[in-house]
Amino acid sequence: MKKNLYIYCSGGAGKEMADRVMKIQKMNGGGYWNGIYFIDDVRTESEYYGLKILSYEKFKNTVGRDRAEIIIATGEPVNRKNLYEKVEKDGFNLATIISPLAMVSPTARIGKGVIISEFCIIASDTLIEDNVFINYNCIIGHDCKIGKNTCLSERVSLGGNVIIEENCYLAIGTSVINKAKIKEWSITAINSAVIKDVPENSIVGGIPAKMVKYNDSKKVFK
Ligand SMILES: CC(C)(COP(=O)(O)OP(=O)(O)OC[C@H]1O[C@@H](n2cnc3c(N)ncnc32)[C@H](O)[C@@H]1OP(=O)(O)O)[C@@H](O)C(=O)NCCC(=O)NCCS
């Protein structure tokens, strides 16, 4: 049975997701999903960017579990984590959305709720865990592992065998040397060059990347 797709969050990442899934819809003769909607708990209007909006409460109480799949469209790791845990607990399925303009190795393992955006390359034997968001134009080298809820902004490049743990955020243009490990809840600033391991809860920046401060707030966008 065909399902409806619900894009959870209608901010910038939500609009970009709408463009992506409308393209997938068109490529499948308009019939990949029955319908595409936003879920948003902040917006008050009933429609945005050409799609109807439901609150999560309305969605939860009116839409059948077997007729819906959700994709979480926010780049803030703590929000990705909280929304993921909520929809899982409520028994909904997560979609995995891979842009038709991305190149994904047949040996890559991709979890549920993952977003792979346009012009990304995901190389051999990578592991992308649940609910990871990879934005435009990223290159993920062979044998990399990216942990749950992590977000890679535009133009991130990872050498081979890199490990990014859960709940991290790599800002625009970050490069990571092969075999480096970025531990959980850490953030890299724009255009960072990471050449050694990054401890958990750290914010690093610069070339080479150095510690800037601790990620006490667990927020990228304050
Ligand atoms: C890393 C980041 C989250 C830090 O933001 P913040 O917590 O508000 O911190 P601040 O901007 O106050 O910067 C803290 C320190 O880091 C330094 N810093 C910030 N960006 C840096 C960079 N790219 N390289 C080196 N140092 C940097 C600042 O100069 C400041 O140093 P100071 O304390 O000596 O003055 C933010 O700079 C960032 O990169 N955000 C993500 C941007 C992004 O990817 N956007 C995409 C949206 S789609």
The ligand as a Tripos MOL2 file, in Angstrom:
@<TRIPOS>MOLECULE
LIG
   48    50     1     0     0
SMALL
NO_CHARGES

@<TRIPOS>ATOM
      1 C1         30.7180   26.5850   15.5770 C.3       1 LIG1
      2 C2         29.5480   27.5060   15.8240 C.3       1 LIG1
      3 C3         28.3110   26.6770   16.1490 C.3       1 LIG1
      4 C4         29.9420   28.3700   17.0410 C.3       1 LIG1
      5 O1         28.8990   29.2590   17.2900 O.3       1 LIG1
      6 P1         28.7640   29.9610   18.7310 P.3       1 LIG1
      7 O2         28.6320   28.9350   19.8050 O.co2     1 LIG1
      8 O3         27.7040   31.0010   18.6150 O.co2     1 LIG1
      9 O4         30.1480   30.6060   18.9870 O.3       1 LIG1
     10 P2         30.7810   32.0060   18.5110 P.3       1 LIG1
     11 O5         30.3450   32.4280   17.1490 O.co2     1 LIG1
     12 O6         30.5880   32.9490   19.6510 O.co2     1 LIG1
     13 O7         32.3130   31.6210   18.4140 O.3       1 LIG1
     14 C5         33.0110   31.1230   19.5350 C.3       1 LIG1
     15 C6         34.4890   31.2760   19.2410 C.3       1 LIG1
     16 O8         34.8190   30.4240   18.1390 O.3       1 LIG1
     17 C7         35.4850   31.1710   17.1230 C.3       1 LIG1
     18 N1         35.0940   30.6680   15.8100 N.ar      1 LIG1
     19 C8         33.8610   30.6390   15.2690 C.ar      1 LIG1
     20 N2         33.8980   30.1130   14.0380 N.ar      1 LIG1
     21 C9         35.1980   29.7920   13.8060 C.ar      1 LIG1
     22 C10        35.8700   29.2270   12.6800 C.ar      1 LIG1
     23 N3         35.2100   28.8580   11.5910 N.pl3     1 LIG1
     24 N4         37.1880   29.0300   12.7880 N.ar      1 LIG1
     25 C11        37.8690   29.4020   13.8940 C.ar      1 LIG1
     26 N5         37.2770   29.9500   14.9990 N.ar      1 LIG1
     27 C12        35.9640   30.1450   14.9270 C.ar      1 LIG1
     28 C13        35.0130   32.6040   17.3150 C.3       1 LIG1
     29 O9         35.9280   33.5260   16.7830 O.3       1 LIG1
     30 C14        34.8940   32.6790   18.8320 C.3       1 LIG1
     31 O10        36.1930   32.9150   19.3730 O.3       1 LIG1
     32 P3         36.3980   33.9000   20.6370 P.3       1 LIG1
     33 O11        35.6360   33.2360   21.7750 O.co2     1 LIG1
     34 O12        37.8710   33.8940   20.8220 O.co2     1 LIG1
     35 O13        35.8240   35.2070   20.2420 O.co2     1 LIG1
     36 C15        29.2650   28.4220   14.5930 C.3       1 LIG1
     37 O14        30.3760   29.2700   14.3560 O.3       1 LIG1
     38 C16        29.0020   27.6120   13.3360 C.2       1 LIG1
     39 O15        29.8950   27.2170   12.6110 O.2       1 LIG1
     40 N6         27.6890   27.3360   13.0700 N.am      1 LIG1
     41 C17        27.2260   26.4790   11.9890 C.3       1 LIG1
     42 C18        27.1530   27.2020   10.6770 C.3       1 LIG1
     43 C19        26.5670   26.3270    9.5930 C.2       1 LIG1
     44 O16        27.0700   25.2860    9.2580 O.2       1 LIG1
     45 N7         25.4640   26.7700    9.0420 N.am      1 LIG1
     46 C20        24.7550   26.0170    8.0400 C.3       1 LIG1
     47 C21        23.2960   26.2580    8.1600 C.3       1 LIG1
     48 S1         22.4470   25.4360    6.8430 S.3       1 LIG1
@<TRIPOS>BOND
     1     1     2 1
     2     2     3 1
     3     2     4 1
     4     2    36 1
     5     4     5 1
     6     5     6 1
     7     6     7 2
     8     6     8 1
     9     6     9 1
    10     9    10 1
    11    10    11 2
    12    10    12 1
    13    10    13 1
    14    13    14 1
    15    14    15 1
    16    15    16 1
    17    15    30 1
    18    16    17 1
    19    17    18 1
    20    17    28 1
    21    18    19 ar
    22    18    27 ar
    23    19    20 ar
    24    20    21 ar
    25    21    22 ar
    26    21    27 ar
    27    22    23 1
    28    22    24 ar
    29    24    25 ar
    30    25    26 ar
    31    26    27 ar
    32    28    29 1
    33    28    30 1
    34    30    31 1
    35    31    32 1
    36    32    33 2
    37    32    34 1
    38    32    35 1
    39    36    37 1
    40    36    38 1
    41    38    39 2
    42    38    40 1
    43    40    41 1
    44    41    42 1
    45    42    43 1
    46    43    44 2
    47    43    45 1
    48    45    46 1
    49    46    47 1
    50    47    48 1
@<TRIPOS>SUBSTRUCTURE
     1 LIG1         1 GROUP 0 **** ****
